[in-house]
């Protein structure tokens, strides 16, 4: 099958190898990306105590591996922002290492951002389907997710469950200039807890037109113990409380926070 053009955008994949399942999910996602698309760069942003990514397993020139030595909670926000600083495309795509969007939806979302006038950020999906067992194994080997677009949400096969009826993380395409204007991800929110919601709230409060498409996102199943433990430990984090307070802040305070966070990207 002919590869689909992503019109020379940068895809930013934050990663830390927390388990065997998550490692294999990463290689499955990368295999999907390099066999499905052309005209793009993939920034694999890894944070860990030592590099663990084996480039030879994929060996594709579109992949750029950047390693950050880090022994604390997974710094997703920091990795995404660093990827934006490294990128030079007008549209950037934040792409989790365990998620795959429908290719036709990815291309349509990108076209809407480049050629349309209605959106500044798009999630090329709405519901999120968690896929495990033999179906997950098939995706890891083939990278093919076409069949999942036609699944009936009320009659899913045994190895597929509805993870979220709607979400705003996983895979997001964003106009780079708008992402920087609103401050990007908040690096004070370490871990996998709240950073997507905080960015969505701040961005839409500041006028970013953020939309979603209807096809489902495929989430490759993995262990959840580490994330559940971190989520529980994060509930009293000052920055999470600050996010909840944002909902009652005047617009001037939200703008001030955005300007503070945007300063990390340098002069505009």
Phi, psi and omega in degrees: 000137180293137179290149179269139180279134172256019168054039171065035175274166175257131173254131184247117184245102177282142188205143163216136185278093184265345181194169178298318180298316181294324178298312181292328175300317180301310182294327176295317179295314179298320178298318177300313184296315185283338178268343183262326189238157171229174177060054176203162171242140180247114177266104175274109185258102184256131175238125182191182177282340175204156179294136180236346182291132179254096184300330184295340179290335178248314174051053177240135186292346180283347184269127173247121182260122178240124182251136176240122177287121186202128181243011178262196176303149186303120186269064183304313183300316180298319181294318179296315180295321177296320176299322177295320178295328179281334185282162175223019180265151181292333176243133174242149179240121174270122191228111179296155183278009178226018186229145178222126177269158174298128182305318180296325179289322176301312182294319179294319179296317179297317179297321179296324180283324183279317187252344180269178181232009188258344188228152173244337178212141182220130164270118184281040182192171170232290177285160177238121180258126176271125186243130180224185176064216184294330178292319175298315180301321179295319178295319180300326182275322187255334185074008185269121179240011185303320186295338186283341179293337183259005182290144176273117182303335182266359180218059183281149176294163187303329184269010179233129177230155176281113180277313176218140174285336173202152181203171182227014175242203177086285175222121181222129174258135191220135169296123187301319182296322179287322177301315180292320182302321183269002173101357180067196176291146180277108186290350176285346180263081179283153180095188180251066184205101172093345186294324179292316180294321180296317179295316180301314182296312182297317183295314182290328175297331183260017170095005176289128180271100189249120184233166177232151173259170188274327184301151183284154170266137176268122175254122180280123186300144173205169178300148182242002185301311185296321180291319180298319179296317180292321178301316180296317181290338186275350190300331181262008180298135183300323183288327175295319177296324178296322177298314179299325179290334179305327184296341179249005180281146170294158183301329180297323180290322177295319178297321179294319177297316179299317180295321178298314181290326181291339183298337179295340181271356178087183181300145176258000000 
